[in-house]
């Protein structure tokens, strides 16, 4: 499964999660994915999570998040495709 790391940098995999996917090392890819591949159940859990991912909830409250007056740490990438 780890044979072709370039596949994980592609737009069809993790590539869209990075501003510069070409800078993501093979070691980083393995570090990220290995825990999810330790068992079939973990792999299924990851697949189910990815299939259910929906940013419409974040988009729906974007204006309220901008007005939030509480100490808050929200981290988004400069070109985050998942949260816009």
C-alpha positions as a LaTeX table, in Angstrom:
\begin{tabular}{lrrr}
\hline
Residue & $x$ (\AA) & $y$ (\AA) & $z$ (\AA) \\
\hline
Unk1 & 0.00 & 0.00 & 0.00 \\
Unk2 & 2.94 & 2.33 & 0.62 \\
Unk3 & 4.71 & 1.39 & $-2.59$ \\
Unk4 & 3.72 & 4.47 & $-4.60$ \\
Unk5 & 3.93 & 7.49 & $-2.30$ \\
Unk6 & 3.37 & 9.84 & $-5.24$ \\
Unk7 & $-0.20$ & 8.54 & $-5.35$ \\
Unk8 & $-0.82$ & 10.00 & $-1.88$ \\
Unk9 & 0.39 & 13.40 & $-3.05$ \\
Unk10 & $-2.08$ & 13.41 & $-5.95$ \\
Unk11 & $-5.33$ & 15.42 & $-6.01$ \\
Unk12 & $-7.21$ & 12.12 & $-5.74$ \\
Unk13 & $-5.68$ & 11.37 & $-2.34$ \\
Unk14 & $-3.99$ & 13.63 & 0.21 \\
Unk15 & $-2.55$ & 16.09 & $-2.28$ \\
Unk16 & $-5.39$ & 18.56 & $-1.93$ \\
Unk17 & $-4.75$ & 18.76 & 1.81 \\
Unk18 & $-1.36$ & 20.38 & 1.27 \\
Unk19 & $-0.38$ & 23.70 & $-0.21$ \\
Unk20 & 2.77 & 22.07 & $-1.61$ \\
Unk21 & 2.17 & 18.30 & $-1.76$ \\
Unk22 & 5.52 & 17.79 & $-3.48$ \\
Unk23 & 7.18 & 18.84 & $-0.20$ \\
Unk24 & 5.51 & 16.10 & 1.83 \\
Unk25 & 8.11 & 13.42 & 2.51 \\
Unk26 & 7.61 & 9.69 & 2.19 \\
Unk27 & 8.25 & 9.45 & 5.93 \\
Unk28 & 5.47 & 11.97 & 6.64 \\
Unk29 & 3.03 & 9.97 & 4.53 \\
Unk30 & 3.90 & 6.74 & 6.33 \\
Unk31 & 3.70 & 8.44 & 9.75 \\
Unk32 & 0.24 & 9.76 & 8.93 \\
Unk33 & $-1.20$ & 6.59 & 7.41 \\
Unk34 & 0.47 & 3.75 & 9.33 \\
Unk35 & $-1.80$ & 3.97 & 12.43 \\
Unk36 & $-4.84$ & 3.72 & 10.17 \\
Unk37 & $-3.52$ & 0.57 & 8.55 \\
Unk38 & $-2.69$ & $-1.41$ & 11.70 \\
Unk39 & $-5.95$ & $-3.31$ & 11.50 \\
Unk40 & $-8.81$ & $-3.77$ & 9.07 \\
Unk41 & $-11.14$ & $-2.06$ & 11.56 \\
Unk42 & $-8.94$ & 1.06 & 11.69 \\
Unk43 & $-8.81$ & 1.17 & 7.90 \\
Unk44 & $-12.61$ & 0.87 & 7.71 \\
Unk45 & $-12.99$ & 3.59 & 10.34 \\
Unk46 & $-10.79$ & 5.93 & 8.30 \\
Unk47 & $-12.69$ & 5.12 & 5.11 \\
Unk48 & $-16.01$ & 5.79 & 6.88 \\
Unk49 & $-14.72$ & 9.09 & 8.28 \\
Unk50 & $-13.51$ & 10.27 & 4.87 \\
Unk51 & $-16.75$ & 9.24 & 3.18 \\
Unk52 & $-18.79$ & 11.17 & 5.75 \\
Unk53 & $-16.66$ & 14.32 & 5.68 \\
Unk54 & $-18.84$ & 17.33 & 5.06 \\
Unk55 & $-17.70$ & 20.92 & 5.55 \\
Unk56 & $-21.19$ & 22.36 & 5.08 \\
Unk57 & $-21.57$ & 22.73 & 8.86 \\
Unk58 & $-18.45$ & 24.89 & 9.10 \\
Unk59 & $-19.51$ & 26.94 & 6.10 \\
Unk60 & $-22.96$ & 27.45 & 7.60 \\
Unk61 & $-21.51$ & 29.07 & 10.75 \\
Unk62 & $-18.61$ & 30.92 & 9.15 \\
Unk63 & $-20.05$ & 34.36 & 9.85 \\
Unk64 & $-20.63$ & 33.47 & 13.51 \\
Unk65 & $-17.10$ & 32.11 & 13.83 \\
Unk66 & $-15.75$ & 35.43 & 12.55 \\
Unk67 & $-17.63$ & 37.22 & 15.36 \\
Unk68 & $-16.50$ & 34.87 & 18.12 \\
Unk69 & $-15.26$ & 36.89 & 21.11 \\
Unk70 & $-13.77$ & 34.05 & 23.18 \\
Unk71 & $-10.11$ & 32.99 & 23.34 \\
Unk72 & $-9.97$ & 30.53 & 20.47 \\
Unk73 & $-7.35$ & 28.76 & 18.46 \\
Unk74 & $-8.47$ & 27.70 & 15.01 \\
Unk75 & $-5.84$ & 26.48 & 12.61 \\
Unk76 & $-6.50$ & 26.31 & 8.89 \\
Unk77 & $-4.08$ & 26.04 & 6.07 \\
Unk78 & $-3.69$ & 28.96 & 3.70 \\
Unk79 & $-5.60$ & 27.11 & 0.98 \\
Unk80 & $-7.67$ & 24.63 & 3.01 \\
Unk81 & $-10.01$ & 22.73 & 0.70 \\
Unk82 & $-11.79$ & 21.01 & 3.58 \\
Unk83 & $-12.94$ & 24.00 & 5.59 \\
Unk84 & $-13.90$ & 26.59 & 3.03 \\
\hline
\end{tabular}
